[in-house]
Amino acid sequence: MTDTVTSYDQVPYSFYSFPETHPRRLHAVAHLLGLEAPAPAECRVLELGCAVGGNIVPMAYSLPEAKFTGIDLVASQIDTAQRFAAASGVKNLELRAASITDVTPQWGQFDYIIAHGVFSWIPHEVAEKVLQICAEQLTPNGLAYISFNTYPGWHVRMWAREAMRFHAEQFAEPIQKAAAGRDFIMALAQSPFTAALLKGEVQYLQGRSESYILHEYLESMNQPFYFRDFAARIAKQGLQYLGDAVQNGMIAAESWPPFSSWMEANRDDLIRQEQYVDFVRNREFRRALICPGSLTLDRTRMLERAETMQATALLMVLVSARASDMKRSMPTISATPATGRSGITVSVATSATKPLPVTPAAPLEVSSIRPSIAAI
Ligand SMILES: C[S@@+](CC[C@H](N)C(=O)[O-])C[C@H]1O[C@@H](n2cnc3c(N)ncnc32)[C@H](O)[C@@H]1O
């Protein structure tokens, strides 16, 4: 039995779901970035390392005409996923206890291949196999989602991981290891020598379950990559980087002159631009979208494409009658009507003094008709 199987058998992963991996969301983001990916309603999806099914079971439930396959190395986790699927009445999902290395072209072609929280946790040759599966088994305009830990942000987290692993090695029981590791970091964060270094880690660790800490920090395998190296690896397999599944931070730094000058100097090199962004943001995690290298992508018409899209939103208005609540800083939602043809601007502000002023506005209307959608 491998270390991985033992570790997840002892402490299974929790049920996490990641909306950014849903085919509808992937399809929408791909559209913005210039790729017309397969229609989600009847697509074929493969999730690698699906653990207990927290992500794949709800996705299969929400797209009953699509076909889903999920695999995980750890049979006990697949058992749990199967029970979850059965209890939810999900029938369009095949779950297999198998290794990524067992996947063959006979499994067929997939429109969407998802590997969340897997690529950094597997040996190099298995990670290469993930890329090979994407290269050989994506449909011609298919899309893969591969998340991974990345440098430079993971340098500090690696420091924390190594300290935690060192301190926790004296404990045998996994949950005890996780708790001891976390307590060690919390204690170090009080020291004048390491307080500044560990500030972000303390925030990140706050409220995390022992199961998460164990698998995020203490697994024997955890390999972050620079984005630039990841991009070179996928290119070798005949794949290309489309964009990130969530807004990647370029926009936030856009008005900072040094950043603009680096972007301008590298305007013909997306990979270098993205690597600059990672240094500027000290990014530690990426959710890369990947497609066949043979596709020609036009990333220049994002705003025009947005105008062809529809929006759905779930916004909550918090109203409290209690005066004491009014004294606290409360969120207010206001909307700026679209100027010209495109865009709804939503700003979330806080006010310490005023009660909740809610402007009847487009975002709230969109939210009120959810799950229906509105044209922008
Ligand atoms: C950190 S967990 C992430 C689980 C899930 N994708 C998520 O993000 O919530 C990594 C998962 O990859 C699985 N795994 C590791 N090596 C694997 C392999 N060779 N083949 C299939 N699954 C593997 C583990 O069993 C574990 O469930």
The ligand as an SDF file (V2000), in Angstrom:
LIG
                    3D

 27 29  0  0  0  0  0  0  0  0999 V2000
   -5.3370   16.6700   -2.0840 C   0  0  0  0  0  0  0  0  0  0  0  0
   -6.5010   15.4730   -2.5650 S   0  0  0  0  0  0  0  0  0  0  0  0
   -7.6080   16.3980   -3.5660 C   0  0  0  0  0  0  0  0  0  0  0  0
   -8.9500   15.7660   -3.7120 C   0  0  0  0  0  0  0  0  0  0  0  0
   -9.9660   16.5580   -4.5220 C   0  0  0  0  0  0  0  0  0  0  0  0
   -9.6430   16.5870   -5.9310 N   0  0  0  0  0  0  0  0  0  0  0  0
  -10.0910   17.9520   -3.9570 C   0  0  0  0  0  0  0  0  0  0  0  0
   -9.4230   18.8640   -4.4180 O   0  0  0  0  0  0  0  0  0  0  0  0
  -10.8780   18.1140   -3.0120 O   0  0  0  0  0  0  0  0  0  0  0  0
   -5.6160   14.4980   -3.7570 C   0  0  0  0  0  0  0  0  0  0  0  0
   -6.3880   13.2880   -4.2490 C   0  0  0  0  0  0  0  0  0  0  0  0
   -5.6530   12.6620   -5.2980 O   0  0  0  0  0  0  0  0  0  0  0  0
   -5.7430   11.2580   -5.1310 C   0  0  0  0  0  0  0  0  0  0  0  0
   -4.6140   10.6120   -5.8290 N   0  0  0  0  0  0  0  0  0  0  0  0
   -3.3050   10.6670   -5.5010 C   0  0  0  0  0  0  0  0  0  0  0  0
   -2.5710    9.9460   -6.3710 N   0  0  0  0  0  0  0  0  0  0  0  0
   -3.4490    9.4670   -7.2870 C   0  0  0  0  0  0  0  0  0  0  0  0
   -3.3020    8.6500   -8.4400 C   0  0  0  0  0  0  0  0  0  0  0  0
   -2.1090    8.1850   -8.8340 N   0  0  0  0  0  0  0  0  0  0  0  0
   -4.4120    8.3060   -9.1450 N   0  0  0  0  0  0  0  0  0  0  0  0
   -5.6380    8.7650   -8.7620 C   0  0  0  0  0  0  0  0  0  0  0  0
   -5.8210    9.5350   -7.6690 N   0  0  0  0  0  0  0  0  0  0  0  0
   -4.7450    9.8840   -6.9450 C   0  0  0  0  0  0  0  0  0  0  0  0
   -5.7130   11.0810   -3.6370 C   0  0  0  0  0  0  0  0  0  0  0  0
   -6.2090    9.8290   -3.2470 O   0  0  0  0  0  0  0  0  0  0  0  0
   -6.5940   12.2410   -3.1740 C   0  0  0  0  0  0  0  0  0  0  0  0
   -7.9350   11.8740   -3.0910 O   0  0  0  0  0  0  0  0  0  0  0  0
  1  2  1  0
  2  3  1  0
  2 10  1  0
  3  4  1  0
  4  5  1  0
  5  6  1  0
  5  7  1  0
  7  8  2  0
  7  9  1  0
 10 11  1  0
 11 12  1  0
 11 26  1  0
 12 13  1  0
 13 14  1  0
 13 24  1  0
 14 15  1  0
 14 23  1  0
 15 16  2  0
 16 17  1  0
 17 18  1  0
 17 23  2  0
 18 19  1  0
 18 20  2  0
 20 21  1  0
 21 22  2  0
 22 23  1  0
 24 25  1  0
 24 26  1  0
 26 27  1  0
M  CHG  2   2   1   9  -1
M  END
$$$$
